[in-house]
Structures are given as structure tokens and as C-alpha cells.
Amino acid sequence: MNNYLSGAELATLVGCRENSFACMRRWLTRNKWPFEVSISGFPIVGRAYHDARMSGIATDKSKIKARVEPNFGALA
């Protein structure tokens, strides 16, 4: 089994078509699901997070770190 949800699994969760990446990203953002975006625009969701959230296990949001951009100004 893969560590990430497939397109079909994600489409079933979200309720949209398998190739509707923008719809998936909007739903995931609106419902506060962490995800990364592949080079093709597909949202990548961890299976472990999906399984924990869908089983009702509380997630500690304090451990989820905000995405921090590097200080590119320091390179100049």
C-alpha cells in the first residue's frame, strides 16, 4: 500500500472528479487538511493522516508546523 492517497481515493473523499485537482485543493484547504502539491498540481495527502482523521483520532495541531520560506535576502 502506498503512503499517499491515490487520485481515486482522494476524489471519493472530496466528492469531485479524479482529474479535478483544483477542486481537491480547495476542499482540502477549506477543511484544513495538510497536503503538498506535486509538479502536476495533484494534492498529495498522507495516508496515515487520512486514516487518523477519518477514525476520529484527535490530531495535535500544535505539532503541525507552518510552512516557512527561506530568507533569500540573506544570500544577496
C-alpha positions as a printed Julia matrix, in Angstrom:
76×3 Matrix{Float64}:
   0.0    0.0     0.0
   1.24   3.47   -0.9
   1.95   6.1     1.79
  -0.23   8.62   -0.06
  -3.86   8.62   -1.19
  -4.46   7.77   -4.83
  -6.4   10.03   -7.17
  -9.45   7.77   -6.88
  -9.32   7.73   -3.07
  -8.91  11.5    -2.89
 -11.75  12.06   -5.37
 -14.01   9.84   -3.26
 -13.09  11.73   -0.08
 -13.61  15.14   -1.64
 -16.55  14.3    -3.89
 -15.17  15.51   -7.19
 -13.68  14.04  -10.35
 -10.34  12.28  -10.22
  -8.72  14.83  -12.55
 -10.15  17.93  -10.82
  -7.04  18.91   -8.89
  -8.18  22.48   -8.18
 -11.43  21.21   -6.63
  -9.44  18.81   -4.44
  -7.04  21.54   -3.28
  -9.92  23.92   -2.45
 -11.71  21.24   -0.4
  -8.53  20.22    1.44
  -7.69  23.85    2.25
 -11.23  24.69    3.35
 -11.34  21.63    5.62
  -7.81  22.22    6.98
  -6.22  19.03    5.67
  -2.43  19.29    5.27
  -1.21  18.49    1.77
   1.62  19.13   -0.64
   1.22  19.78   -4.35
   3.02  17.71   -6.97
   4.58  19.27  -10.05
   1.41  18.37  -11.99
  -0.78  20.16   -9.42
  -2.1   17.0    -7.77
  -2.61  17.4    -4.0
  -0.63  14.8    -2.06
  -2.26  13.65    1.19
  -0.6   11.27    3.62
  -2.44   8.01    4.18
  -1.52   7.98    7.89
  -3.08  11.43    8.38
  -6.19  10.38    6.42
  -6.6    7.2     8.46
  -6.12   9.02   11.78
  -8.54  11.81   10.91
 -11.21   9.53    9.47
 -11.06   7.22   12.5
 -11.65  10.14   14.86
  -8.22  10.21   16.43
  -7.6   13.78   17.54
  -4.64  15.4    15.83
  -2.45  17.77   17.77
  -2.45  20.86   15.55
   0.34  22.43   17.6
   2.72  19.86   16.1
   1.81  20.83   12.53
   4.34  23.47   11.6
   3.52  26.33    9.29
   5.38  26.38    6.01
   8.32  28.79    6.37
  10.05  30.31    3.36
  13.85  30.6     3.44
  15.38  34.06    3.82
  16.61  34.56    0.26
  17.66  38.11    1.16
  20.48  36.66    3.24
  22.05  35.27    0.06
  22.46  38.69   -1.56
